[in-house]
Amino acid sequence: MEPLLCFPRPPVMEITRALNESEFPWTAVADADAAIRLEPDDGWAGAVISAVEDTDEAIKVCRALRQQENPTHPLLLVIRGEDFGDLPKNEDLFDDFVLYPATDEEFDARITHLLRRSVKTQNNDVITYGPLALNPETYQAMIDGRQLDLTFMEYELLRYLAAHPGKVFTRETLLSRVWGYEYYGGARTVDVHVRRLRAKLGEEHAQLIETVRSVGYRFGRSRWKH
């Protein structure tokens, strides 16, 4: 079992506790060079990168892990809310994020979800909706024949929505079903991923994910006739 990578060394207390309770092997590093130098032959099982104390170095670590021949996935970024808006918009630096400070319950849930890197779906058939096609076995997504460059969690969210066309989901339900944890004030997680998905779908198809005011989100229209 390959270890998780954690930055910085030592990690913030909440991350250390959550990792220790998971009983999963992990290695903390002090900088990006160490992250590459200490990488196991089969790669890191995933990464938890905290930008709470040193945002610049945390971003360097994320870049180093993503620019490898075999990029590290999944990567969880822990960052303060006031710094989140300053992250580079055109880079795939992480798969999921936690806004710091967070409750112990949320850290536990996020770390637990990170360890479940092999997500098994009940149905591996290709999911199609109009111009959109998703392959759960290869984690590929295409729109009008154009392949979408999605992060792990962006794909998981789009797959879940597309598998239930026309159904309205609250943010709390999406957190539970897609991210795998209960609602701990993390509604912004869903909103950010929806915005990123709409941008990647393109202006012509962004409306596939509809905002239902005061409720949540709906993908397309139901295939069922009433």
Secondary structure, DSSP 8 states (H G I E B T S, - for coil): ---EEEESSS--HHHHHHHHHHT--EEE-SSHHHHHHT--TT--S-EEEE-SS-HHHHHHHHHHHHSSSS---SEEEEEEHHHHTTS-TTS---SEEEEES--HHHHHHHHHHHH--S---S--S-EEETTEEEETTTTEEEETTEE----HHHHHHHHHHHTSTT-EEEHHHHIIIII-S--SS-HHHHHHHHHHHHHHH-TTTGGGEEEETTTEEEES--SS--
